[in-house]
Amino acid sequence: MNFKKEPFFNGNTAWEDLGNGISRQFVGYNSQIMMAIVKFEKNAVGVLHQHFHSQITYVASGKFEVTVDNETKILQEGDGFFAQPNIFHGVRCLEEGKLIDSFTPFREDFFV
C-alpha cells in the first residue's frame, strides 16, 4: 500500500466516481488516519452501513438527512456527525453538497 505522504493537499487530486451521484477525493492518509471529500448530487444516497473504524464527518456544503444508530437529523453546512465503530450510519443528499470524512484507522477497504 502506498500512503500519501505529501504534507499539503492542492485540490487537483482526481475524483473517483463511486456511481449513483457520488464521487470521492482523497485528501491524505497513512495507516492511522484518512480524510476524504465526498461529493453528492441531489437525492444521492450513502446507504446505511457499518465498519470497525471511527468516523467523523463535517458537512462542507449542501443539506443531508443523516442517520446514525437509528437517530435521523437534517444537517447542513457547518454541521457534522460522529459514528462510533460498528454503528450503522448513512446519508441522503437533500441539496447537492460535499462531506469531509475522517476515519481512524485508515480505510484499507477503499483500495481493494
Biopython code that builds the backbone (N, CA, C, O; Angstrom):
import numpy as np
from Bio.PDB.StructureBuilder import StructureBuilder

atoms = [
    (1, "MET", "N", (0.849, -1.183, 0.000)),
    (1, "MET", "CA", (0.000, 0.000, 0.000)),
    (1, "MET", "C", (0.886, 1.235, 0.000)),
    (1, "MET", "O", (1.779, 1.350, 0.840)),
    (2, "ASN", "N", (0.660, 2.149, -0.914)),
    (2, "ASN", "CA", (1.381, 3.415, -0.944)),
    (2, "ASN", "C", (0.563, 4.455, -0.197)),
    (2, "ASN", "O", (-0.573, 4.745, -0.571)),
    (3, "PHE", "N", (1.136, 5.011, 0.852)),
    (3, "PHE", "CA", (0.442, 6.025, 1.621)),
    (3, "PHE", "C", (0.761, 7.401, 1.070)),
    (3, "PHE", "O", (1.860, 7.638, 0.569)),
    (4, "LYS", "N", (-0.193, 8.300, 1.164)),
    (4, "LYS", "CA", (0.008, 9.666, 0.698)),
    (4, "LYS", "C", (0.813, 10.402, 1.750)),
    (4, "LYS", "O", (0.335, 10.603, 2.866)),
    (5, "LYS", "N", (2.026, 10.805, 1.413)),
    (5, "LYS", "CA", (2.940, 11.383, 2.390)),
    (5, "LYS", "C", (3.143, 12.883, 2.223)),
    (5, "LYS", "O", (3.774, 13.507, 3.076)),
    (6, "GLU", "N", (2.631, 13.477, 1.158)),
    (6, "GLU", "CA", (2.812, 14.901, 0.953)),
    (6, "GLU", "C", (2.110, 15.673, 2.066)),
    (6, "GLU", "O", (0.994, 15.320, 2.449)),
    (7, "PRO", "N", (2.751, 16.728, 2.593)),
    (7, "PRO", "CA", (2.145, 17.454, 3.707)),
    (7, "PRO", "C", (1.025, 18.401, 3.296)),
    (7, "PRO", "O", (0.285, 18.876, 4.158)),
    (8, "PHE", "N", (0.876, 18.693, 1.996)),
    (8, "PHE", "CA", (-0.145, 19.639, 1.551)),
    (8, "PHE", "C", (-1.042, 19.003, 0.501)),
    (8, "PHE", "O", (-0.630, 18.104, -0.231)),
    (9, "PHE", "N", (-2.269, 19.486, 0.444)),
    (9, "PHE", "CA", (-3.284, 18.994, -0.483)),
    (9, "PHE", "C", (-3.661, 20.143, -1.402)),
    (9, "PHE", "O", (-3.978, 21.228, -0.915)),
    (10, "ASN", "N", (-3.637, 19.943, -2.716)),
    (10, "ASN", "CA", (-3.881, 21.054, -3.630)),
    (10, "ASN", "C", (-5.223, 21.020, -4.354)),
    (10, "ASN", "O", (-5.436, 21.842, -5.246)),
    (11, "GLY", "N", (-6.101, 20.148, -4.031)),
    (11, "GLY", "CA", (-7.424, 20.132, -4.638)),
    (11, "GLY", "C", (-7.478, 19.638, -6.073)),
    (11, "GLY", "O", (-8.566, 19.486, -6.628)),
    (12, "ASN", "N", (-6.332, 19.384, -6.687)),
    (12, "ASN", "CA", (-6.305, 18.874, -8.057)),
    (12, "ASN", "C", (-6.267, 17.355, -8.115)),
    (12, "ASN", "O", (-6.190, 16.770, -9.195)),
    (13, "THR", "N", (-6.321, 16.723, -6.965)),
    (13, "THR", "CA", (-6.337, 15.267, -6.913)),
    (13, "THR", "C", (-7.579, 14.758, -7.644)),
    (13, "THR", "O", (-8.653, 15.349, -7.528)),
    (14, "ALA", "N", (-7.440, 13.694, -8.378)),
    (14, "ALA", "CA", (-8.548, 13.145, -9.168)),
    (14, "ALA", "C", (-9.717, 12.718, -8.282)),
    (14, "ALA", "O", (-9.525, 12.229, -7.168)),
    (15, "TRP", "N", (-10.920, 12.912, -8.794)),
    (15, "TRP", "CA", (-12.130, 12.424, -8.147)),
    (15, "TRP", "C", (-12.402, 11.009, -8.643)),
    (15, "TRP", "O", (-12.255, 10.714, -9.829)),
    (16, "GLU", "N", (-12.796, 10.150, -7.730)),
    (16, "GLU", "CA", (-13.173, 8.775, -8.061)),
    (16, "GLU", "C", (-14.694, 8.704, -8.130)),
    (16, "GLU", "O", (-15.371, 9.019, -7.151)),
    (17, "ASP", "N", (-15.237, 8.294, -9.270)),
    (17, "ASP", "CA", (-16.681, 8.165, -9.433)),
    (17, "ASP", "C", (-17.127, 6.873, -8.765)),
    (17, "ASP", "O", (-16.740, 5.783, -9.186)),
    (18, "LEU", "N", (-17.947, 6.999, -7.720)),
    (18, "LEU", "CA", (-18.446, 5.831, -6.996)),
    (18, "LEU", "C", (-19.796, 5.368, -7.537)),
    (18, "LEU", "O", (-20.322, 4.347, -7.094)),
    (19, "GLY", "N", (-20.357, 6.108, -8.489)),
    (19, "GLY", "CA", (-21.656, 5.761, -9.056)),
    (19, "GLY", "C", (-22.800, 6.357, -8.267)),
    (19, "GLY", "O", (-22.618, 6.803, -7.134)),
    (20, "ASN", "N", (-23.967, 6.365, -8.860)),
    (20, "ASN", "CA", (-25.199, 6.823, -8.218)),
    (20, "ASN", "C", (-25.098, 8.237, -7.660)),
    (20, "ASN", "O", (-25.669, 8.533, -6.611)),
    (21, "GLY", "N", (-24.367, 9.118, -8.364)),
    (21, "GLY", "CA", (-24.298, 10.522, -7.967)),
    (21, "GLY", "C", (-23.319, 10.833, -6.857)),
    (21, "GLY", "O", (-23.414, 11.889, -6.232)),
    (22, "ILE", "N", (-22.377, 9.935, -6.597)),
    (22, "ILE", "CA", (-21.406, 10.127, -5.516)),
    (22, "ILE", "C", (-19.996, 9.996, -6.081)),
    (22, "ILE", "O", (-19.715, 9.083, -6.858)),
    (23, "SER", "N", (-19.110, 10.910, -5.689)),
    (23, "SER", "CA", (-17.698, 10.806, -6.054)),
    (23, "SER", "C", (-16.840, 11.171, -4.849)),
    (23, "SER", "O", (-17.289, 11.861, -3.934)),
    (24, "ARG", "N", (-15.588, 10.693, -4.866)),
    (24, "ARG", "CA", (-14.712, 10.836, -3.688)),
    (24, "ARG", "C", (-13.327, 11.304, -4.123)),
    (24, "ARG", "O", (-12.807, 10.905, -5.165)),
    (25, "GLN", "N", (-12.749, 12.165, -3.286)),
    (25, "GLN", "CA", (-11.394, 12.671, -3.497)),
    (25, "GLN", "C", (-10.624, 12.493, -2.192)),
    (25, "GLN", "O", (-11.067, 12.956, -1.141)),
    (26, "PHE", "N", (-9.481, 11.829, -2.254)),
    (26, "PHE", "CA", (-8.684, 11.628, -1.045)),
    (26, "PHE", "C", (-7.838, 12.862, -0.760)),
    (26, "PHE", "O", (-7.221, 13.431, -1.660)),
    (27, "VAL", "N", (-7.820, 13.263, 0.506)),
    (27, "VAL", "CA", (-7.026, 14.407, 0.953)),
    (27, "VAL", "C", (-5.664, 13.921, 1.425)),
    (27, "VAL", "O", (-4.630, 14.405, 0.965)),
    (28, "GLY", "N", (-5.669, 12.970, 2.337)),
    (28, "GLY", "CA", (-4.431, 12.412, 2.860)),
    (28, "GLY", "C", (-4.733, 11.212, 3.726)),
    (28, "GLY", "O", (-5.845, 11.054, 4.230)),
    (29, "TYR", "N", (-3.727, 10.362, 3.895)),
    (29, "TYR", "CA", (-3.908, 9.170, 4.709)),
    (29, "TYR", "C", (-2.570, 8.525, 5.000)),
    (29, "TYR", "O", (-1.590, 8.689, 4.274)),
    (30, "ASN", "N", (-2.576, 7.777, 6.105)),
    (30, "ASN", "CA", (-1.494, 6.845, 6.424)),
    (30, "ASN", "C", (-2.149, 5.664, 7.115)),
    (30, "ASN", "O", (-3.369, 5.521, 7.034)),
    (31, "SER", "N", (-1.404, 4.827, 7.780)),
    (31, "SER", "CA", (-2.004, 3.628, 8.375)),
    (31, "SER", "C", (-2.904, 3.940, 9.571)),
    (31, "SER", "O", (-3.646, 3.067, 10.021)),
    (32, "GLN", "N", (-2.853, 5.153, 10.086)),
    (32, "GLN", "CA", (-3.609, 5.500, 11.285)),
    (32, "GLN", "C", (-4.841, 6.366, 11.030)),
    (32, "GLN", "O", (-5.792, 6.332, 11.811)),
    (33, "ILE", "N", (-4.832, 7.132, 9.955)),
    (33, "ILE", "CA", (-5.906, 8.108, 9.740)),
    (33, "ILE", "C", (-6.111, 8.346, 8.251)),
    (33, "ILE", "O", (-5.201, 8.150, 7.446)),
    (34, "MET", "N", (-7.319, 8.770, 7.898)),
    (34, "MET", "CA", (-7.641, 9.063, 6.499)),
    (34, "MET", "C", (-8.654, 10.190, 6.454)),
    (34, "MET", "O", (-9.546, 10.270, 7.299)),
    (35, "MET", "N", (-8.512, 11.070, 5.452)),
    (35, "MET", "CA", (-9.506, 12.106, 5.199)),
    (35, "MET", "C", (-9.857, 12.095, 3.719)),
    (35, "MET", "O", (-8.984, 11.975, 2.859)),
    (36, "ALA", "N", (-11.156, 12.222, 3.438)),
    (36, "ALA", "CA", (-11.640, 12.247, 2.057)),
    (36, "ALA", "C", (-12.780, 13.250, 1.945)),
    (36, "ALA", "O", (-13.517, 13.483, 2.903)),
    (37, "ILE", "N", (-12.912, 13.837, 0.765)),
    (37, "ILE", "CA", (-14.048, 14.693, 0.447)),
    (37, "ILE", "C", (-14.983, 13.857, -0.414)),
    (37, "ILE", "O", (-14.555, 13.228, -1.381)),
    (38, "VAL", "N", (-16.264, 13.855, -0.055)),
    (38, "VAL", "CA", (-17.245, 13.062, -0.801)),
    (38, "VAL", "C", (-18.303, 14.017, -1.346)),
    (38, "VAL", "O", (-18.957, 14.736, -0.590)),
    (39, "LYS", "N", (-18.460, 14.013, -2.672)),
    (39, "LYS", "CA", (-19.392, 14.911, -3.348)),
    (39, "LYS", "C", (-20.665, 14.143, -3.685)),
    (39, "LYS", "O", (-20.612, 13.036, -4.221)),
    (40, "PHE", "N", (-21.820, 14.746, -3.361)),
    (40, "PHE", "CA", (-23.123, 14.122, -3.593)),
    (40, "PHE", "C", (-23.981, 15.000, -4.493)),
    (40, "PHE", "O", (-24.084, 16.207, -4.276)),
    (41, "GLU", "N", (-24.590, 14.397, -5.495)),
    (41, "GLU", "CA", (-25.637, 15.061, -6.253)),
    (41, "GLU", "C", (-26.922, 14.973, -5.437)),
    (41, "GLU", "O", (-27.061, 14.103, -4.577)),
    (42, "LYS", "N", (-27.861, 15.877, -5.710)),
    (42, "LYS", "CA", (-29.148, 15.849, -5.022)),
    (42, "LYS", "C", (-29.787, 14.470, -5.174)),
    (42, "LYS", "O", (-29.777, 13.891, -6.261)),
    (43, "ASN", "N", (-30.337, 13.954, -4.094)),
    (43, "ASN", "CA", (-31.021, 12.660, -3.989)),
    (43, "ASN", "C", (-30.085, 11.456, -3.967)),
    (43, "ASN", "O", (-30.557, 10.322, -3.886)),
    (44, "ALA", "N", (-28.772, 11.671, -4.037)),
    (44, "ALA", "CA", (-27.834, 10.545, -3.917)),
    (44, "ALA", "C", (-27.883, 10.012, -2.485)),
    (44, "ALA", "O", (-28.110, 10.766, -1.539)),
    (45, "VAL", "N", (-27.668, 8.717, -2.341)),
    (45, "VAL", "CA", (-27.777, 8.062, -1.036)),
    (45, "VAL", "C", (-26.491, 7.327, -0.698)),
    (45, "VAL", "O", (-26.004, 6.506, -1.475)),
    (46, "GLY", "N", (-25.952, 7.635, 0.468)),
    (46, "GLY", "CA", (-24.886, 6.830, 1.064)),
    (46, "GLY", "C", (-25.590, 5.825, 1.968)),
    (46, "GLY", "O", (-25.979, 6.161, 3.086)),
    (47, "VAL", "N", (-25.754, 4.602, 1.493)),
    (47, "VAL", "CA", (-26.592, 3.608, 2.170)),
    (47, "VAL", "C", (-26.124, 3.340, 3.599)),
    (47, "VAL", "O", (-24.946, 3.494, 3.922)),
    (48, "LEU", "N", (-27.066, 2.937, 4.440)),
    (48, "LEU", "CA", (-26.730, 2.560, 5.815)),
    (48, "LEU", "C", (-25.684, 1.453, 5.794)),
    (48, "LEU", "O", (-25.819, 0.465, 5.073)),
    (49, "HIS", "N", (-24.655, 1.632, 6.583)),
    (49, "HIS", "CA", (-23.568, 0.655, 6.647)),
    (49, "HIS", "C", (-22.866, 0.793, 7.994)),
    (49, "HIS", "O", (-23.124, 1.728, 8.751)),
    (50, "GLN", "N", (-21.996, -0.132, 8.272)),
    (50, "GLN", "CA", (-21.186, -0.073, 9.492)),
    (50, "GLN", "C", (-19.787, -0.567, 9.171)),
    (50, "GLN", "O", (-19.581, -1.306, 8.209)),
    (51, "HIS", "N", (-18.826, -0.152, 9.988)),
    (51, "HIS", "CA", (-17.435, -0.592, 9.845)),
    (51, "HIS", "C", (-16.747, -0.424, 11.188)),
    (51, "HIS", "O", (-17.261, 0.265, 12.069)),
    (52, "PHE", "N", (-15.594, -1.046, 11.351)),
    (52, "PHE", "CA", (-14.907, -1.011, 12.644)),
    (52, "PHE", "C", (-14.128, 0.281, 12.874)),
    (52, "PHE", "O", (-13.531, 0.462, 13.935)),
    (53, "HIS", "N", (-14.130, 1.172, 11.901)),
    (53, "HIS", "CA", (-13.416, 2.442, 12.019)),
    (53, "HIS", "C", (-14.272, 3.475, 12.753)),
    (53, "HIS", "O", (-15.499, 3.437, 12.673)),
    (54, "SER", "N", (-13.625, 4.395, 13.466)),
    (54, "SER", "CA", (-14.306, 5.588, 13.959)),
    (54, "SER", "C", (-14.388, 6.562, 12.795)),
    (54, "SER", "O", (-13.455, 6.665, 12.000)),
    (55, "GLN", "N", (-15.504, 7.276, 12.694)),
    (55, "GLN", "CA", (-15.690, 8.225, 11.592)),
    (55, "GLN", "C", (-16.253, 9.531, 12.117)),
    (55, "GLN", "O", (-17.218, 9.541, 12.882)),
    (56, "ILE", "N", (-15.645, 10.632, 11.702)),
    (56, "ILE", "CA", (-16.183, 11.968, 11.953)),
    (56, "ILE", "C", (-16.403, 12.606, 10.592)),
    (56, "ILE", "O", (-15.512, 12.599, 9.743)),
    (57, "THR", "N", (-17.598, 13.161, 10.388)),
    (57, "THR", "CA", (-17.941, 13.766, 9.107)),
    (57, "THR", "C", (-18.407, 15.194, 9.320)),
    (57, "THR", "O", (-19.217, 15.472, 10.204)),
    (58, "TYR", "N", (-17.884, 16.098, 8.498)),
    (58, "TYR", "CA", (-18.230, 17.520, 8.517)),
    (58, "TYR", "C", (-18.962, 17.847, 7.220)),
    (58, "TYR", "O", (-18.526, 17.447, 6.140)),
    (59, "VAL", "N", (-20.078, 18.576, 7.327)),
    (59, "VAL", "CA", (-20.830, 18.992, 6.146)),
    (59, "VAL", "C", (-20.204, 20.290, 5.623)),
    (59, "VAL", "O", (-20.371, 21.352, 6.222)),
    (60, "ALA", "N", (-19.487, 20.192, 4.510)),
    (60, "ALA", "CA", (-18.823, 21.357, 3.926)),
    (60, "ALA", "C", (-19.797, 22.215, 3.120)),
    (60, "ALA", "O", (-19.650, 23.436, 3.056)),
    (61, "SER", "N", (-20.792, 21.573, 2.505)),
    (61, "SER", "CA", (-21.812, 22.293, 1.741)),
    (61, "SER", "C", (-23.011, 21.377, 1.544)),
    (61, "SER", "O", (-22.914, 20.161, 1.708)),
    (62, "GLY", "N", (-24.142, 21.978, 1.189)),
    (62, "GLY", "CA", (-25.344, 21.201, 0.924)),
    (62, "GLY", "C", (-26.163, 20.916, 2.167)),
    (62, "GLY", "O", (-25.929, 21.470, 3.241)),
    (63, "LYS", "N", (-27.132, 20.031, 1.983)),
    (63, "LYS", "CA", (-28.025, 19.622, 3.074)),
    (63, "LYS", "C", (-28.232, 18.124, 2.965)),
    (63, "LYS", "O", (-28.456, 17.597, 1.876)),
    (64, "PHE", "N", (-28.156, 17.432, 4.112)),
    (64, "PHE", "CA", (-28.212, 15.977, 4.147)),
    (64, "PHE", "C", (-29.136, 15.495, 5.255)),
    (64, "PHE", "O", (-29.187, 16.081, 6.336)),
    (65, "GLU", "N", (-29.868, 14.419, 4.975)),
    (65, "GLU", "CA", (-30.582, 13.679, 6.003)),
    (65, "GLU", "C", (-29.610, 12.592, 6.460)),
    (65, "GLU", "O", (-29.220, 11.728, 5.675)),
    (66, "VAL", "N", (-29.227, 12.643, 7.725)),
    (66, "VAL", "CA", (-28.194, 11.749, 8.250)),
    (66, "VAL", "C", (-28.797, 10.849, 9.320)),
    (66, "VAL", "O", (-29.500, 11.316, 10.216)),
    (67, "THR", "N", (-28.517, 9.564, 9.217)),
    (67, "THR", "CA", (-28.946, 8.605, 10.229)),
    (67, "THR", "C", (-27.710, 7.996, 10.877)),
    (67, "THR", "O", (-26.813, 7.500, 10.196)),
    (68, "VAL", "N", (-27.681, 8.043, 12.208)),
    (68, "VAL", "CA", (-26.625, 7.406, 12.992)),
    (68, "VAL", "C", (-27.310, 6.630, 14.106)),
    (68, "VAL", "O", (-27.981, 7.216, 14.954)),
    (69, "ASP", "N", (-27.141, 5.320, 14.104)),
    (69, "ASP", "CA", (-27.672, 4.464, 15.164)),
    (69, "ASP", "C", (-29.157, 4.713, 15.427)),
    (69, "ASP", "O", (-29.558, 4.951, 16.567)),
    (70, "ASN", "N", (-29.970, 4.659, 14.375)),
    (70, "ASN", "CA", (-31.427, 4.798, 14.450)),
    (70, "ASN", "C", (-31.916, 6.201, 14.790)),
    (70, "ASN", "O", (-33.108, 6.380, 15.040)),
    (71, "GLU", "N", (-31.041, 7.197, 14.807)),
    (71, "GLU", "CA", (-31.450, 8.586, 15.008)),
    (71, "GLU", "C", (-31.181, 9.341, 13.711)),
    (71, "GLU", "O", (-30.088, 9.259, 13.151)),
    (72, "THR", "N", (-32.190, 10.081, 13.235)),
    (72, "THR", "CA", (-32.069, 10.801, 11.971)),
    (72, "THR", "C", (-32.236, 12.293, 12.199)),
    (72, "THR", "O", (-33.148, 12.726, 12.904)),
    (73, "LYS", "N", (-31.340, 13.083, 11.592)),
    (73, "LYS", "CA", (-31.390, 14.541, 11.678)),
    (73, "LYS", "C", (-31.058, 15.129, 10.313)),
    (73, "LYS", "O", (-30.427, 14.478, 9.480)),
    (74, "ILE", "N", (-31.491, 16.366, 10.095)),
    (74, "ILE", "CA", (-31.129, 17.122, 8.904)),
    (74, "ILE", "C", (-29.907, 17.965, 9.265)),
    (74, "ILE", "O", (-29.941, 18.754, 10.209)),
    (75, "LEU", "N", (-28.827, 17.786, 8.499)),
    (75, "LEU", "CA", (-27.598, 18.538, 8.723)),
    (75, "LEU", "C", (-27.294, 19.374, 7.489)),
    (75, "LEU", "O", (-27.589, 18.975, 6.362)),
    (76, "GLN", "N", (-26.699, 20.544, 7.721)),
    (76, "GLN", "CA", (-26.309, 21.430, 6.627)),
    (76, "GLN", "C", (-24.921, 21.990, 6.891)),
    (76, "GLN", "O", (-24.288, 21.648, 7.890)),
    (77, "GLU", "N", (-24.452, 22.843, 6.002)),
    (77, "GLU", "CA", (-23.101, 23.387, 6.082)),
    (77, "GLU", "C", (-22.742, 23.810, 7.507)),
    (77, "GLU", "O", (-23.482, 24.552, 8.153)),
    (78, "GLY", "N", (-21.599, 23.327, 7.982)),
    (78, "GLY", "CA", (-21.121, 23.646, 9.325)),
    (78, "GLY", "C", (-21.479, 22.612, 10.371)),
    (78, "GLY", "O", (-20.919, 22.622, 11.467)),
    (79, "ASP", "N", (-22.410, 21.710, 10.049)),
    (79, "ASP", "CA", (-22.797, 20.645, 10.970)),
    (79, "ASP", "C", (-21.907, 19.426, 10.744)),
    (79, "ASP", "O", (-21.084, 19.405, 9.828)),
    (80, "GLY", "N", (-22.081, 18.420, 11.583)),
    (80, "GLY", "CA", (-21.325, 17.191, 11.408)),
    (80, "GLY", "C", (-21.878, 16.075, 12.266)),
    (80, "GLY", "O", (-22.841, 16.262, 13.010)),
    (81, "PHE", "N", (-21.253, 14.902, 12.155)),
    (81, "PHE", "CA", (-21.660, 13.772, 12.983)),
    (81, "PHE", "C", (-20.475, 12.875, 13.271)),
    (81, "PHE", "O", (-19.465, 12.895, 12.568)),
    (82, "PHE", "N", (-20.625, 12.085, 14.327)),
    (82, "PHE", "CA", (-19.623, 11.110, 14.746)),
    (82, "PHE", "C", (-20.273, 9.738, 14.732)),
    (82, "PHE", "O", (-21.316, 9.536, 15.353)),
    (83, "ALA", "N", (-19.661, 8.797, 14.028)),
    (83, "ALA", "CA", (-20.138, 7.410, 14.007)),
    (83, "ALA", "C", (-19.090, 6.545, 14.695)),
    (83, "ALA", "O", (-17.985, 6.359, 14.186)),
    (84, "GLN", "N", (-19.452, 6.030, 15.845)),
    (84, "GLN", "CA", (-18.542, 5.145, 16.568)),
    (84, "GLN", "C", (-18.377, 3.835, 15.799)),
    (84, "GLN", "O", (-19.202, 3.517, 14.943)),
    (85, "PRO", "N", (-17.333, 3.080, 16.092)),
    (85, "PRO", "CA", (-17.129, 1.803, 15.407)),
    (85, "PRO", "C", (-18.358, 0.893, 15.492)),
    (85, "PRO", "O", (-18.999, 0.787, 16.538)),
    (86, "ASN", "N", (-18.668, 0.247, 14.379)),
    (86, "ASN", "CA", (-19.726, -0.758, 14.276)),
    (86, "ASN", "C", (-21.138, -0.222, 14.483)),
    (86, "ASN", "O", (-22.057, -0.996, 14.750)),
    (87, "ILE", "N", (-21.324, 1.100, 14.364)),
    (87, "ILE", "CA", (-22.649, 1.708, 14.453)),
    (87, "ILE", "C", (-23.140, 1.983, 13.030)),
    (87, "ILE", "O", (-22.406, 2.548, 12.220)),
    (88, "PHE", "N", (-24.375, 1.586, 12.725)),
    (88, "PHE", "CA", (-24.930, 1.851, 11.404)),
    (88, "PHE", "C", (-25.116, 3.350, 11.197)),
    (88, "PHE", "O", (-25.559, 4.065, 12.095)),
    (89, "HIS", "N", (-24.772, 3.812, 9.995)),
    (89, "HIS", "CA", (-24.925, 5.216, 9.636)),
    (89, "HIS", "C", (-25.040, 5.337, 8.121)),
    (89, "HIS", "O", (-24.559, 4.479, 7.381)),
    (90, "GLY", "N", (-25.684, 6.412, 7.668)),
    (90, "GLY", "CA", (-25.852, 6.655, 6.241)),
    (90, "GLY", "C", (-26.413, 8.043, 6.015)),
    (90, "GLY", "O", (-26.836, 8.709, 6.960)),
    (91, "VAL", "N", (-26.420, 8.486, 4.752)),
    (91, "VAL", "CA", (-26.899, 9.826, 4.421)),
    (91, "VAL", "C", (-27.757, 9.791, 3.162)),
    (91, "VAL", "O", (-27.634, 8.904, 2.318)),
    (92, "ARG", "N", (-28.631, 10.789, 3.068)),
    (92, "ARG", "CA", (-29.382, 11.060, 1.834)),
    (92, "ARG", "C", (-29.203, 12.538, 1.545)),
    (92, "ARG", "O", (-29.462, 13.378, 2.406)),
    (93, "CYS", "N", (-28.765, 12.857, 0.349)),
    (93, "CYS", "CA", (-28.479, 14.241, -0.015)),
    (93, "CYS", "C", (-29.767, 14.964, -0.408)),
    (93, "CYS", "O", (-30.437, 14.574, -1.364)),
    (94, "LEU", "N", (-30.106, 16.010, 0.330)),
    (94, "LEU", "CA", (-31.301, 16.798, 0.052)),
    (94, "LEU", "C", (-30.999, 17.971, -0.875)),
    (94, "LEU", "O", (-31.849, 18.367, -1.673)),
    (95, "GLU", "N", (-29.794, 18.527, -0.774)),
    (95, "GLU", "CA", (-29.310, 19.595, -1.656)),
    (95, "GLU", "C", (-27.864, 19.276, -1.985)),
    (95, "GLU", "O", (-27.074, 19.004, -1.080)),
    (96, "GLU", "N", (-27.497, 19.303, -3.266)),
    (96, "GLU", "CA", (-26.141, 18.960, -3.692)),
    (96, "GLU", "C", (-25.101, 19.504, -2.717)),
    (96, "GLU", "O", (-25.185, 20.653, -2.283)),
    (97, "GLY", "N", (-24.119, 18.666, -2.375)),
    (97, "GLY", "CA", (-23.132, 19.120, -1.412)),
    (97, "GLY", "C", (-21.945, 18.198, -1.269)),
    (97, "GLY", "O", (-21.795, 17.207, -1.983)),
    (98, "LYS", "N", (-21.092, 18.572, -0.296)),
    (98, "LYS", "CA", (-19.870, 17.816, -0.024)),
    (98, "LYS", "C", (-19.751, 17.533, 1.465)),
    (98, "LYS", "O", (-20.058, 18.373, 2.310)),
    (99, "LEU", "N", (-19.294, 16.321, 1.755)),
    (99, "LEU", "CA", (-18.975, 15.909, 3.117)),
    (99, "LEU", "C", (-17.475, 15.696, 3.208)),
    (99, "LEU", "O", (-16.847, 15.248, 2.249)),
    (100, "ILE", "N", (-16.905, 16.014, 4.350)),
    (100, "ILE", "CA", (-15.500, 15.722, 4.612)),
    (100, "ILE", "C", (-15.474, 14.620, 5.655)),
    (100, "ILE", "O", (-15.872, 14.824, 6.802)),
    (101, "ASP", "N", (-14.999, 13.448, 5.244)),
    (101, "ASP", "CA", (-14.953, 12.264, 6.104)),
    (101, "ASP", "C", (-13.545, 12.053, 6.640)),
    (101, "ASP", "O", (-12.565, 12.119, 5.897)),
    (102, "SER", "N", (-13.458, 11.799, 7.941)),
    (102, "SER", "CA", (-12.190, 11.411, 8.570)),
    (102, "SER", "C", (-12.393, 10.068, 9.247)),
    (102, "SER", "O", (-13.401, 9.845, 9.918)),
    (103, "PHE", "N", (-11.428, 9.173, 9.068)),
    (103, "PHE", "CA", (-11.515, 7.820, 9.620)),
    (103, "PHE", "C", (-10.241, 7.479, 10.375)),
    (103, "PHE", "O", (-9.145, 7.902, 10.008)),
    (104, "THR", "N", (-10.411, 6.709, 11.433)),
    (104, "THR", "CA", (-9.273, 6.085, 12.082)),
    (104, "THR", "C", (-9.697, 4.689, 12.508)),
    (104, "THR", "O", (-10.750, 4.537, 13.126)),
    (105, "PRO", "N", (-8.909, 3.666, 12.196)),
    (105, "PRO", "CA", (-7.711, 3.746, 11.375)),
    (105, "PRO", "C", (-8.074, 3.930, 9.902)),
    (105, "PRO", "O", (-9.247, 4.046, 9.547)),
    (106, "PHE", "N", (-7.062, 3.954, 9.066)),
    (106, "PHE", "CA", (-7.137, 4.053, 7.613)),
    (106, "PHE", "C", (-8.140, 3.048, 7.037)),
    (106, "PHE", "O", (-8.196, 1.905, 7.490)),
    (107, "ARG", "N", (-8.940, 3.469, 6.032)),
    (107, "ARG", "CA", (-9.923, 2.601, 5.377)),
    (107, "ARG", "C", (-9.268, 1.830, 4.239)),
    (107, "ARG", "O", (-9.407, 2.196, 3.072)),
    (108, "GLU", "N", (-8.560, 0.772, 4.581)),
    (108, "GLU", "CA", (-7.891, -0.057, 3.576)),
    (108, "GLU", "C", (-8.887, -0.623, 2.567)),
    (108, "GLU", "O", (-8.537, -0.845, 1.408)),
    (109, "ASP", "N", (-10.136, -0.859, 3.004)),
    (109, "ASP", "CA", (-11.149, -1.425, 2.113)),
    (109, "ASP", "C", (-11.485, -0.500, 0.937)),
    (109, "ASP", "O", (-12.038, -0.970, -0.057)),
    (110, "PHE", "N", (-11.173, 0.783, 1.017)),
    (110, "PHE", "CA", (-11.409, 1.692, -0.102)),
    (110, "PHE", "C", (-10.487, 1.400, -1.285)),
    (110, "PHE", "O", (-10.732, 1.873, -2.394)),
    (111, "PHE", "N", (-9.433, 0.626, -1.052)),
    (111, "PHE", "CA", (-8.435, 0.383, -2.087)),
    (111, "PHE", "C", (-8.406, -1.067, -2.566)),
    (111, "PHE", "O", (-7.475, -1.470, -3.263)),
    (112, "VAL", "N", (-9.407, -1.844, -2.200)),
    (112, "VAL", "CA", (-9.450, -3.255, -2.603)),
    (112, "VAL", "C", (-10.000, -3.373, -4.006)),
    (112, "VAL", "O", (-10.117, -4.480, -4.532)),
]
sb = StructureBuilder()
sb.init_structure("model")
sb.init_model(0)
sb.init_chain("A")
sb.init_seg("    ")
for serial, (resi, resn, name, xyz) in enumerate(atoms, 1):
    if name == "N":
        sb.init_residue(resn, " ", resi, " ")
    sb.init_atom(name, np.array(xyz, "f"), 0.0, 1.0, " ", f" {name:<3s}", serial, name[0])
structure = sb.get_structure()
